[in-house]
């Protein structure tokens, strides 16, 4: 079976039963050998249908007699695929979108409803082409309007509106619905950015550099399988978004130091720390998930790094590291609201309650891991979320309880006075402004009069 739409239906059925979208996609890809164009279509249909779920459900609600949540789940999934192609895939002719969706209904137990599927999709086309109107009717309330139009839960829209206002929230929504770019971080211990650029360009891969980041290259356009790109096996580079690369530079580890990465897996920042230290010194990579630590180990071996030691367990319960580290990185578990373009289903999995639970965990982690730092040492707190409860509020609460800690502005770094910096001293990357993942990061210094 090599029909991309049928495979998308199978994967989406798994997603609606609770599977992560990327896991469901991998599962179907492993069973077939698809041409690159079919693989791209399959990926687009799965991620797009999950990402735009609220919009697609609203179309069903407004055009069908039965609301989306009253439709059989598999039929709802088939309608999502049809409406997604009609609304968001300009290269697919409307007739092809309708005919293939009707065929999906026929082949997956809904042969008696093919007329309904055909009629509903053609009703959408008629409204667009003949009446020249958007079939999607939007409410006036700005939170609901943006939530339905751009397919986000109302509570996420509200969090952004409070920080950004209406115009920028809309820009952020649009950015989050784009397909993600891939950034590489070159390994300066075995190559140069010029060498990697040349190797990729000779393989027909377009790249561009990113300001403030001496190791970063962004792939332009489709690059195919990452593992097949020049330099992967040789450990010349690893995949890491630009925002995540900023974190390593903010920590600014030095050769010979002891560094603890408290929530290390899958290890992108750990290996960056090793590169910045010229692989000299000791890095303790801590994580409570052994399988994710194995990925870190594989990646550090591929990059030929020797300074990383693994430590399995919950960093909140470690006592052996007290006052031992020159620097600690706490890349805290978070809601991931800054990386929703990469994780299509994250917007539907997180809730205000899960954010509250995460903020409690984050406060526990920073309180305990701060004890790992020697007098005069540094702790960097970072997340890939844009929720103040997980960022500014965690740091403000920690500083209020910890008079021996203070925010330190990292003078001398290339991005110290950049667009990411704030008057409070922390760094916040807004994707629609900086064109990279959303991130929060702050550098804290343990003062010498600490207990």
TORKOL-4160 file (C-alpha; in steps of 0.2 Angstrom, whole numbers, padded with zeros to 4 digits, m for minus):
451
<pt num="1" X="0000" Y="0000" Z="0000"/>
<pt num="2" X="0008" Y="0016" Z="m0006"/>
<pt num="3" X="m0007" Y="0028" Z="m0006"/>
<pt num="4" X="m0001" Y="0043" Z="0004"/>
<pt num="5" X="m0019" Y="0048" Z="0009"/>
<pt num="6" X="m0024" Y="0031" Z="0015"/>
<pt num="7" X="m0008" Y="0030" Z="0025"/>
<pt num="8" X="m0012" Y="0048" Z="0032"/>
<pt num="9" X="m0029" Y="0041" Z="0037"/>
<pt num="10" X="m0022" Y="0026" Z="0046"/>
<pt num="11" X="m0009" Y="0037" Z="0056"/>
<pt num="12" X="m0023" Y="0050" Z="0060"/>
<pt num="13" X="m0034" Y="0036" Z="0067"/>
<pt num="14" X="m0019" Y="0032" Z="0079"/>
<pt num="15" X="m0017" Y="0050" Z="0084"/>
<pt num="16" X="m0036" Y="0052" Z="0088"/>
<pt num="17" X="m0033" Y="0036" Z="0099"/>
<pt num="18" X="m0019" Y="0045" Z="0109"/>
<pt num="19" X="m0003" Y="0042" Z="0098"/>
<pt num="20" X="0009" Y="0057" Z="0096"/>
<pt num="21" X="0008" Y="0063" Z="0078"/>
<pt num="22" X="0027" Y="0060" Z="0074"/>
<pt num="23" X="0026" Y="0043" Z="0081"/>
<pt num="24" X="0011" Y="0039" Z="0071"/>
<pt num="25" X="0019" Y="0045" Z="0055"/>
<pt num="26" X="0035" Y="0035" Z="0059"/>
<pt num="27" X="0025" Y="0019" Z="0062"/>
<pt num="28" X="0017" Y="0020" Z="0044"/>
<pt num="29" X="0033" Y="0026" Z="0036"/>
<pt num="30" X="0042" Y="0010" Z="0042"/>
<pt num="31" X="0030" Y="m0001" Z="0034"/>
<pt num="32" X="0031" Y="0006" Z="0016"/>
<pt num="33" X="0044" Y="0013" Z="0004"/>
<pt num="34" X="0037" Y="0029" Z="m0002"/>
<pt num="35" X="0044" Y="0041" Z="m0016"/>
<pt num="36" X="0050" Y="0057" Z="m0009"/>
<pt num="37" X="0034" Y="0067" Z="m0016"/>
<pt num="38" X="0022" Y="0054" Z="m0008"/>
<pt num="39" X="0032" Y="0055" Z="0009"/>
<pt num="40" X="0031" Y="0074" Z="0009"/>
<pt num="41" X="0012" Y="0073" Z="0005"/>
<pt num="42" X="0009" Y="0061" Z="0019"/>
<pt num="43" X="0019" Y="0071" Z="0032"/>
<pt num="44" X="0010" Y="0087" Z="0026"/>
<pt num="45" X="m0007" Y="0079" Z="0028"/>
<pt num="46" X="m0004" Y="0071" Z="0045"/>
<pt num="47" X="0004" Y="0087" Z="0053"/>
<pt num="48" X="m0008" Y="0099" Z="0044"/>
<pt num="49" X="m0024" Y="0090" Z="0049"/>
<pt num="50" X="m0018" Y="0088" Z="0067"/>
<pt num="51" X="m0012" Y="0107" Z="0068"/>
<pt num="52" X="m0028" Y="0113" Z="0059"/>
<pt num="53" X="m0040" Y="0102" Z="0069"/>
<pt num="54" X="m0051" Y="0116" Z="0077"/>
<pt num="55" X="m0053" Y="0125" Z="0060"/>
<pt num="56" X="m0058" Y="0109" Z="0051"/>
<pt num="57" X="m0070" Y="0104" Z="0065"/>
<pt num="58" X="m0078" Y="0121" Z="0064"/>
<pt num="59" X="m0081" Y="0119" Z="0045"/>
<pt num="60" X="m0089" Y="0102" Z="0048"/>
<pt num="61" X="m0100" Y="0111" Z="0062"/>
<pt num="62" X="m0105" Y="0125" Z="0050"/>
<pt num="63" X="m0108" Y="0115" Z="0034"/>
<pt num="64" X="m0115" Y="0098" Z="0040"/>
<pt num="65" X="m0131" Y="0094" Z="0049"/>
<pt num="66" X="m0122" Y="0085" Z="0062"/>
<pt num="67" X="m0108" Y="0093" Z="0072"/>
<pt num="68" X="m0090" Y="0086" Z="0070"/>
<pt num="69" X="m0091" Y="0078" Z="0088"/>
<pt num="70" X="m0107" Y="0069" Z="0082"/>
<pt num="71" X="m0099" Y="0061" Z="0067"/>
<pt num="72" X="m0091" Y="0044" Z="0068"/>
<pt num="73" X="m0073" Y="0047" Z="0072"/>
<pt num="74" X="m0066" Y="0039" Z="0057"/>
<pt num="75" X="m0078" Y="0049" Z="0045"/>
<pt num="76" X="m0073" Y="0065" Z="0054"/>
<pt num="77" X="m0054" Y="0060" Z="0051"/>
<pt num="78" X="m0058" Y="0058" Z="0032"/>
<pt num="79" X="m0067" Y="0074" Z="0032"/>
<pt num="80" X="m0052" Y="0083" Z="0040"/>
<pt num="81" X="m0041" Y="0076" Z="0026"/>
<pt num="82" X="m0053" Y="0082" Z="0013"/>
<pt num="83" X="m0056" Y="0100" Z="0020"/>
<pt num="84" X="m0037" Y="0102" Z="0024"/>
<pt num="85" X="m0033" Y="0099" Z="0006"/>
<pt num="86" X="m0046" Y="0111" Z="m0001"/>
<pt num="87" X="m0042" Y="0125" Z="0011"/>
<pt num="88" X="m0023" Y="0124" Z="0014"/>
<pt num="89" X="m0016" Y="0114" Z="m0001"/>
<pt num="90" X="m0016" Y="0126" Z="m0016"/>
<pt num="91" X="m0006" Y="0113" Z="m0027"/>
<pt num="92" X="m0019" Y="0100" Z="m0026"/>
<pt num="93" X="m0034" Y="0103" Z="m0038"/>
<pt num="94" X="m0050" Y="0104" Z="m0029"/>
<pt num="95" X="m0057" Y="0089" Z="m0040"/>
<pt num="96" X="m0043" Y="0078" Z="m0034"/>
<pt num="97" X="m0045" Y="0083" Z="m0016"/>
<pt num="98" X="m0064" Y="0078" Z="m0017"/>
<pt num="99" X="m0062" Y="0062" Z="m0027"/>
<pt num="100" X="m0048" Y="0055" Z="m0016"/>
<pt num="101" X="m0058" Y="0059" Z="0000"/>
<pt num="102" X="m0074" Y="0051" Z="m0007"/>
<pt num="103" X="m0063" Y="0036" Z="m0012"/>
<pt num="104" X="m0056" Y="0035" Z="0006"/>
<pt num="105" X="m0074" Y="0035" Z="0013"/>
<pt num="106" X="m0078" Y="0020" Z="0001"/>
<pt num="107" X="m0063" Y="0010" Z="0006"/>
<pt num="108" X="m0064" Y="0013" Z="0025"/>
<pt num="109" X="m0082" Y="0007" Z="0029"/>
<pt num="110" X="m0092" Y="0022" Z="0024"/>
<pt num="111" X="m0097" Y="0017" Z="0006"/>
<pt num="112" X="m0115" Y="0022" Z="0011"/>
<pt num="113" X="m0110" Y="0040" Z="0015"/>
<pt num="114" X="m0100" Y="0044" Z="m0001"/>
<pt num="115" X="m0114" Y="0055" Z="m0007"/>
<pt num="116" X="m0113" Y="0065" Z="0010"/>
<pt num="117" X="m0094" Y="0067" Z="0009"/>
<pt num="118" X="m0095" Y="0072" Z="m0010"/>
<pt num="119" X="m0109" Y="0085" Z="m0006"/>
<pt num="120" X="m0101" Y="0092" Z="0009"/>
<pt num="121" X="m0084" Y="0096" Z="0000"/>
<pt num="122" X="m0092" Y="0102" Z="m0015"/>
<pt num="123" X="m0103" Y="0114" Z="m0005"/>
<pt num="124" X="m0087" Y="0121" Z="0002"/>
<pt num="125" X="m0080" Y="0123" Z="m0016"/>
<pt num="126" X="m0096" Y="0131" Z="m0022"/>
<pt num="127" X="m0095" Y="0144" Z="m0008"/>
<pt num="128" X="m0077" Y="0149" Z="m0012"/>
<pt num="129" X="m0078" Y="0149" Z="m0031"/>
<pt num="130" X="m0096" Y="0155" Z="m0035"/>
<pt num="131" X="m0101" Y="0165" Z="m0020"/>
<pt num="132" X="m0083" Y="0171" Z="m0017"/>
<pt num="133" X="m0085" Y="0170" Z="0001"/>
<pt num="134" X="m0075" Y="0161" Z="0015"/>
<pt num="135" X="m0086" Y="0146" Z="0021"/>
<pt num="136" X="m0078" Y="0148" Z="0038"/>
<pt num="137" X="m0089" Y="0160" Z="0048"/>
<pt num="138" X="m0079" Y="0168" Z="0062"/>
<pt num="139" X="m0086" Y="0175" Z="0079"/>
<pt num="140" X="m0082" Y="0193" Z="0083"/>
<pt num="141" X="m0074" Y="0189" Z="0100"/>
<pt num="142" X="m0055" Y="0191" Z="0096"/>
<pt num="143" X="m0050" Y="0176" Z="0107"/>
<pt num="144" X="m0062" Y="0164" Z="0098"/>
<pt num="145" X="m0060" Y="0172" Z="0081"/>
<pt num="146" X="m0041" Y="0169" Z="0082"/>
<pt num="147" X="m0043" Y="0152" Z="0090"/>
<pt num="148" X="m0055" Y="0146" Z="0076"/>
<pt num="149" X="m0046" Y="0154" Z="0061"/>
<pt num="150" X="m0028" Y="0148" Z="0066"/>
<pt num="151" X="m0033" Y="0133" Z="0076"/>
<pt num="152" X="m0027" Y="0135" Z="0094"/>
<pt num="153" X="m0036" Y="0133" Z="0110"/>
<pt num="154" X="m0044" Y="0149" Z="0117"/>
<pt num="155" X="m0032" Y="0148" Z="0133"/>
<pt num="156" X="m0016" Y="0149" Z="0122"/>
<pt num="157" X="m0023" Y="0164" Z="0112"/>
<pt num="158" X="m0027" Y="0172" Z="0129"/>
<pt num="159" X="m0009" Y="0170" Z="0136"/>
<pt num="160" X="m0002" Y="0177" Z="0120"/>
<pt num="161" X="m0014" Y="0192" Z="0119"/>
<pt num="162" X="m0010" Y="0197" Z="0136"/>
<pt num="163" X="0009" Y="0198" Z="0132"/>
<pt num="164" X="0008" Y="0204" Z="0113"/>
<pt num="165" X="m0008" Y="0212" Z="0109"/>
<pt num="166" X="m0020" Y="0207" Z="0094"/>
<pt num="167" X="m0009" Y="0211" Z="0079"/>
<pt num="168" X="0007" Y="0202" Z="0085"/>
<pt num="169" X="m0003" Y="0187" Z="0092"/>
<pt num="170" X="m0010" Y="0185" Z="0075"/>
<pt num="171" X="0008" Y="0185" Z="0067"/>
<pt num="172" X="0013" Y="0172" Z="0080"/>
<pt num="173" X="m0002" Y="0161" Z="0076"/>
<pt num="174" X="0003" Y="0162" Z="0058"/>
<pt num="175" X="0021" Y="0158" Z="0061"/>
<pt num="176" X="0017" Y="0143" Z="0072"/>
<pt num="177" X="0007" Y="0135" Z="0058"/>
<pt num="178" X="0021" Y="0136" Z="0046"/>
<pt num="179" X="0031" Y="0120" Z="0042"/>
<pt num="180" X="0047" Y="0121" Z="0053"/>
<pt num="181" X="0064" Y="0124" Z="0047"/>
<pt num="182" X="0079" Y="0113" Z="0051"/>
<pt num="183" X="0095" Y="0121" Z="0059"/>
<pt num="184" X="0112" Y="0112" Z="0060"/>
<pt num="185" X="0125" Y="0116" Z="0073"/>
<pt num="186" X="0142" Y="0112" Z="0066"/>
<pt num="187" X="0155" Y="0104" Z="0077"/>
<pt num="188" X="0170" Y="0115" Z="0078"/>
<pt num="189" X="0181" Y="0101" Z="0086"/>
<pt num="190" X="0182" Y="0092" Z="0069"/>
<pt num="191" X="0177" Y="0104" Z="0055"/>
<pt num="192" X="0173" Y="0122" Z="0051"/>
<pt num="193" X="0157" Y="0131" Z="0046"/>
<pt num="194" X="0165" Y="0134" Z="0029"/>
<pt num="195" X="0168" Y="0116" Z="0026"/>
<pt num="196" X="0151" Y="0110" Z="0030"/>
<pt num="197" X="0143" Y="0124" Z="0019"/>
<pt num="198" X="0154" Y="0118" Z="0005"/>
<pt num="199" X="0150" Y="0100" Z="0007"/>
<pt num="200" X="0131" Y="0103" Z="0008"/>
<pt num="201" X="0131" Y="0115" Z="m0007"/>
<pt num="202" X="0140" Y="0103" Z="m0017"/>
<pt num="203" X="0126" Y="0090" Z="m0013"/>
<pt num="204" X="0114" Y="0103" Z="m0019"/>
<pt num="205" X="0108" Y="0108" Z="m0002"/>
<pt num="206" X="0105" Y="0127" Z="0001"/>
<pt num="207" X="0110" Y="0134" Z="0018"/>
<pt num="208" X="0112" Y="0151" Z="0026"/>
<pt num="209" X="0120" Y="0157" Z="0042"/>
<pt num="210" X="0111" Y="0164" Z="0057"/>
<pt num="211" X="0117" Y="0180" Z="0065"/>
<pt num="212" X="0124" Y="0179" Z="0083"/>
<pt num="213" X="0127" Y="0161" Z="0081"/>
<pt num="214" X="0144" Y="0155" Z="0075"/>
<pt num="215" X="0140" Y="0137" Z="0073"/>
<pt num="216" X="0122" Y="0138" Z="0065"/>
<pt num="217" X="0117" Y="0134" Z="0047"/>
<pt num="218" X="0099" Y="0134" Z="0042"/>
<pt num="219" X="0094" Y="0122" Z="0028"/>
<pt num="220" X="0083" Y="0131" Z="0014"/>
<pt num="221" X="0070" Y="0120" Z="0006"/>
<pt num="222" X="0069" Y="0101" Z="0007"/>
<pt num="223" X="0084" Y="0091" Z="0011"/>
<pt num="224" X="0078" Y="0073" Z="0012"/>
<pt num="225" X="0084" Y="0061" Z="0025"/>
<pt num="226" X="0095" Y="0070" Z="0038"/>
<pt num="227" X="0106" Y="0055" Z="0041"/>
<pt num="228" X="0111" Y="0055" Z="0022"/>
<pt num="229" X="0117" Y="0072" Z="0022"/>
<pt num="230" X="0136" Y="0075" Z="0020"/>
<pt num="231" X="0145" Y="0075" Z="0037"/>
<pt num="232" X="0132" Y="0066" Z="0047"/>
<pt num="233" X="0141" Y="0050" Z="0050"/>
<pt num="234" X="0158" Y="0059" Z="0052"/>
<pt num="235" X="0150" Y="0070" Z="0067"/>
<pt num="236" X="0153" Y="0086" Z="0058"/>
<pt num="237" X="0136" Y="0093" Z="0064"/>
<pt num="238" X="0120" Y="0089" Z="0074"/>
<pt num="239" X="0102" Y="0096" Z="0072"/>
<pt num="240" X="0098" Y="0109" Z="0084"/>
<pt num="241" X="0087" Y="0125" Z="0082"/>
<pt num="242" X="0095" Y="0142" Z="0083"/>
<pt num="243" X="0086" Y="0146" Z="0099"/>
<pt num="244" X="0093" Y="0131" Z="0108"/>
<pt num="245" X="0110" Y="0136" Z="0102"/>
<pt num="246" X="0108" Y="0152" Z="0111"/>
<pt num="247" X="0107" Y="0143" Z="0128"/>
<pt num="248" X="0124" Y="0135" Z="0127"/>
<pt num="249" X="0132" Y="0152" Z="0123"/>
<pt num="250" X="0123" Y="0160" Z="0138"/>
<pt num="251" X="0130" Y="0147" Z="0149"/>
<pt num="252" X="0147" Y="0151" Z="0142"/>
<pt num="253" X="0156" Y="0135" Z="0149"/>
<pt num="254" X="0175" Y="0136" Z="0149"/>
<pt num="255" X="0188" Y="0122" Z="0146"/>
<pt num="256" X="0192" Y="0112" Z="0162"/>
<pt num="257" X="0176" Y="0116" Z="0172"/>
<pt num="258" X="0163" Y="0105" Z="0180"/>
<pt num="259" X="0146" Y="0107" Z="0172"/>
<pt num="260" X="0130" Y="0099" Z="0176"/>
<pt num="261" X="0116" Y="0098" Z="0164"/>
<pt num="262" X="0101" Y="0094" Z="0175"/>
<pt num="263" X="0088" Y="0088" Z="0163"/>
<pt num="264" X="0100" Y="0083" Z="0148"/>
<pt num="265" X="0091" Y="0071" Z="0137"/>
<pt num="266" X="0090" Y="0070" Z="0122"/>
<pt num="267" X="0107" Y="0079" Z="0123"/>
<pt num="268" X="0107" Y="0093" Z="0110"/>
<pt num="269" X="0113" Y="0106" Z="0123"/>
<pt num="270" X="0124" Y="0094" Z="0132"/>
<pt num="271" X="0134" Y="0091" Z="0117"/>
<pt num="272" X="0135" Y="0109" Z="0113"/>
<pt num="273" X="0142" Y="0112" Z="0130"/>
<pt num="274" X="0156" Y="0099" Z="0127"/>
<pt num="275" X="0160" Y="0108" Z="0110"/>
<pt num="276" X="0161" Y="0125" Z="0119"/>
<pt num="277" X="0173" Y="0118" Z="0132"/>
<pt num="278" X="0184" Y="0110" Z="0118"/>
<pt num="279" X="0179" Y="0093" Z="0126"/>
<pt num="280" X="0190" Y="0097" Z="0141"/>
<pt num="281" X="0183" Y="0096" Z="0159"/>
<pt num="282" X="0168" Y="0086" Z="0165"/>
<pt num="283" X="0150" Y="0087" Z="0161"/>
<pt num="284" X="0137" Y="0077" Z="0171"/>
<pt num="285" X="0122" Y="0074" Z="0160"/>
<pt num="286" X="0107" Y="0070" Z="0171"/>
<pt num="287" X="0090" Y="0063" Z="0166"/>
<pt num="288" X="0077" Y="0051" Z="0173"/>
<pt num="289" X="0073" Y="0043" Z="0157"/>
<pt num="290" X="0087" Y="0029" Z="0152"/>
<pt num="291" X="0081" Y="0027" Z="0134"/>
<pt num="292" X="0083" Y="0046" Z="0131"/>
<pt num="293" X="0100" Y="0046" Z="0139"/>
<pt num="294" X="0105" Y="0032" Z="0127"/>
<pt num="295" X="0101" Y="0044" Z="0113"/>
<pt num="296" X="0112" Y="0057" Z="0121"/>
<pt num="297" X="0126" Y="0044" Z="0122"/>
<pt num="298" X="0124" Y="0039" Z="0103"/>
<pt num="299" X="0125" Y="0057" Z="0098"/>
<pt num="300" X="0140" Y="0061" Z="0109"/>
<pt num="301" X="0149" Y="0046" Z="0101"/>
<pt num="302" X="0145" Y="0051" Z="0084"/>
<pt num="303" X="0151" Y="0069" Z="0088"/>
<pt num="304" X="0167" Y="0060" Z="0096"/>
<pt num="305" X="0165" Y="0069" Z="0113"/>
<pt num="306" X="0173" Y="0061" Z="0128"/>
<pt num="307" X="0169" Y="0074" Z="0142"/>
<pt num="308" X="0151" Y="0068" Z="0145"/>
<pt num="309" X="0146" Y="0057" Z="0160"/>
<pt num="310" X="0128" Y="0050" Z="0161"/>
<pt num="311" X="0119" Y="0051" Z="0177"/>
<pt num="312" X="0101" Y="0042" Z="0178"/>
<pt num="313" X="0088" Y="0049" Z="0190"/>
<pt num="314" X="0078" Y="0064" Z="0195"/>
<pt num="315" X="0089" Y="0079" Z="0198"/>
<pt num="316" X="0077" Y="0085" Z="0212"/>
<pt num="317" X="0084" Y="0070" Z="0222"/>
<pt num="318" X="0103" Y="0071" Z="0220"/>
<pt num="319" X="0113" Y="0076" Z="0235"/>
<pt num="320" X="0130" Y="0071" Z="0228"/>
<pt num="321" X="0132" Y="0087" Z="0217"/>
<pt num="322" X="0131" Y="0100" Z="0231"/>
<pt num="323" X="0143" Y="0114" Z="0228"/>
<pt num="324" X="0152" Y="0104" Z="0215"/>
<pt num="325" X="0148" Y="0113" Z="0198"/>
<pt num="326" X="0156" Y="0129" Z="0190"/>
<pt num="327" X="0140" Y="0130" Z="0180"/>
<pt num="328" X="0123" Y="0121" Z="0179"/>
<pt num="329" X="0111" Y="0121" Z="0165"/>
<pt num="330" X="0093" Y="0118" Z="0170"/>
<pt num="331" X="0084" Y="0116" Z="0153"/>
<pt num="332" X="0067" Y="0113" Z="0162"/>
<pt num="333" X="0053" Y="0102" Z="0157"/>
<pt num="334" X="0040" Y="0113" Z="0150"/>
<pt num="335" X="0024" Y="0115" Z="0140"/>
<pt num="336" X="0033" Y="0118" Z="0124"/>
<pt num="337" X="0022" Y="0132" Z="0118"/>
<pt num="338" X="0037" Y="0140" Z="0109"/>
<pt num="339" X="0039" Y="0124" Z="0098"/>
<pt num="340" X="0021" Y="0120" Z="0093"/>
<pt num="341" X="0026" Y="0122" Z="0074"/>
<pt num="342" X="0037" Y="0106" Z="0077"/>
<pt num="343" X="0025" Y="0097" Z="0088"/>
<pt num="344" X="0008" Y="0097" Z="0078"/>
<pt num="345" X="m0002" Y="0090" Z="0093"/>
<pt num="346" X="0006" Y="0100" Z="0107"/>
<pt num="347" X="m0007" Y="0113" Z="0107"/>
<pt num="348" X="m0021" Y="0100" Z="0110"/>
<pt num="349" X="m0011" Y="0090" Z="0124"/>
<pt num="350" X="m0007" Y="0105" Z="0135"/>
<pt num="351" X="m0020" Y="0113" Z="0147"/>
<pt num="352" X="m0019" Y="0127" Z="0159"/>
<pt num="353" X="m0019" Y="0113" Z="0173"/>
<pt num="354" X="m0004" Y="0105" Z="0165"/>
<pt num="355" X="0005" Y="0122" Z="0164"/>
<pt num="356" X="0002" Y="0124" Z="0183"/>
<pt num="357" X="0009" Y="0107" Z="0187"/>
<pt num="358" X="0024" Y="0110" Z="0176"/>
<pt num="359" X="0027" Y="0127" Z="0185"/>
<pt num="360" X="0028" Y="0118" Z="0202"/>
<pt num="361" X="0040" Y="0105" Z="0195"/>
<pt num="362" X="0051" Y="0119" Z="0188"/>
<pt num="363" X="0051" Y="0128" Z="0205"/>
<pt num="364" X="0057" Y="0112" Z="0213"/>
<pt num="365" X="0070" Y="0109" Z="0200"/>
<pt num="366" X="0078" Y="0126" Z="0201"/>
<pt num="367" X="0077" Y="0127" Z="0220"/>
<pt num="368" X="0087" Y="0110" Z="0221"/>
<pt num="369" X="0099" Y="0111" Z="0206"/>
<pt num="370" X="0104" Y="0129" Z="0212"/>
<pt num="371" X="0113" Y="0120" Z="0227"/>
<pt num="372" X="0124" Y="0111" Z="0214"/>
<pt num="373" X="0133" Y="0127" Z="0210"/>
<pt num="374" X="0149" Y="0133" Z="0219"/>
<pt num="375" X="0151" Y="0150" Z="0226"/>
<pt num="376" X="0152" Y="0162" Z="0212"/>
<pt num="377" X="0146" Y="0150" Z="0200"/>
<pt num="378" X="0132" Y="0151" Z="0186"/>
<pt num="379" X="0115" Y="0143" Z="0183"/>
<pt num="380" X="0106" Y="0146" Z="0167"/>
<pt num="381" X="0087" Y="0142" Z="0167"/>
<pt num="382" X="0079" Y="0139" Z="0150"/>
<pt num="383" X="0063" Y="0133" Z="0143"/>
<pt num="384" X="0055" Y="0132" Z="0126"/>
<pt num="385" X="0039" Y="0139" Z="0131"/>
<pt num="386" X="0031" Y="0157" Z="0130"/>
<pt num="387" X="0020" Y="0155" Z="0146"/>
<pt num="388" X="0025" Y="0168" Z="0160"/>
<pt num="389" X="0020" Y="0155" Z="0173"/>
<pt num="390" X="0034" Y="0144" Z="0168"/>
<pt num="391" X="0047" Y="0158" Z="0165"/>
<pt num="392" X="0046" Y="0175" Z="0173"/>
<pt num="393" X="0036" Y="0169" Z="0187"/>
<pt num="394" X="0047" Y="0154" Z="0191"/>
<pt num="395" X="0063" Y="0166" Z="0191"/>
<pt num="396" X="0054" Y="0180" Z="0201"/>
<pt num="397" X="0049" Y="0167" Z="0214"/>
<pt num="398" X="0066" Y="0159" Z="0215"/>
<pt num="399" X="0075" Y="0176" Z="0217"/>
<pt num="400" X="0062" Y="0181" Z="0231"/>
<pt num="401" X="0067" Y="0166" Z="0241"/>
<pt num="402" X="0086" Y="0166" Z="0237"/>
<pt num="403" X="0095" Y="0182" Z="0242"/>
<pt num="404" X="0112" Y="0174" Z="0237"/>
<pt num="405" X="0107" Y="0174" Z="0218"/>
<pt num="406" X="0106" Y="0188" Z="0206"/>
<pt num="407" X="0102" Y="0189" Z="0187"/>
<pt num="408" X="0118" Y="0192" Z="0177"/>
<pt num="409" X="0119" Y="0201" Z="0161"/>
<pt num="410" X="0131" Y="0192" Z="0150"/>
<pt num="411" X="0142" Y="0206" Z="0144"/>
<pt num="412" X="0153" Y="0202" Z="0129"/>
<pt num="413" X="0142" Y="0189" Z="0121"/>
<pt num="414" X="0137" Y="0192" Z="0103"/>
<pt num="415" X="0118" Y="0193" Z="0107"/>
<pt num="416" X="0120" Y="0201" Z="0124"/>
<pt num="417" X="0112" Y="0217" Z="0118"/>
<pt num="418" X="0101" Y="0209" Z="0105"/>
<pt num="419" X="0083" Y="0209" Z="0101"/>
<pt num="420" X="0081" Y="0195" Z="0113"/>
<pt num="421" X="0086" Y="0204" Z="0129"/>
<pt num="422" X="0074" Y="0212" Z="0141"/>
<pt num="423" X="0076" Y="0226" Z="0153"/>
<pt num="424" X="0074" Y="0213" Z="0167"/>
<pt num="425" X="0090" Y="0204" Z="0161"/>
<pt num="426" X="0082" Y="0188" Z="0154"/>
<pt num="427" X="0081" Y="0183" Z="0136"/>
<pt num="428" X="0065" Y="0179" Z="0127"/>
<pt num="429" X="0064" Y="0174" Z="0109"/>
<pt num="430" X="0048" Y="0177" Z="0100"/>
<pt num="431" X="0046" Y="0166" Z="0085"/>
<pt num="432" X="0037" Y="0179" Z="0074"/>
<pt num="433" X="0051" Y="0192" Z="0078"/>
<pt num="434" X="0066" Y="0182" Z="0077"/>
<pt num="435" X="0061" Y="0168" Z="0065"/>
<pt num="436" X="0066" Y="0154" Z="0077"/>
<pt num="437" X="0059" Y="0143" Z="0091"/>
<pt num="438" X="0051" Y="0152" Z="0105"/>
<pt num="439" X="0063" Y="0152" Z="0121"/>
<pt num="440" X="0065" Y="0159" Z="0138"/>
<pt num="441" X="0082" Y="0159" Z="0146"/>
<pt num="442" X="0091" Y="0168" Z="0160"/>
<pt num="443" X="0108" Y="0168" Z="0168"/>
<pt num="444" X="0110" Y="0168" Z="0187"/>
<pt num="445" X="0126" Y="0171" Z="0197"/>
<pt num="446" X="0128" Y="0163" Z="0215"/>
<pt num="447" X="0135" Y="0178" Z="0225"/>
<pt num="448" X="0150" Y="0175" Z="0236"/>
<pt num="449" X="0141" Y="0179" Z="0252"/>
<pt num="450" X="0130" Y="0164" Z="0250"/>
<pt num="451" X="0128" Y="0150" Z="0263"/>
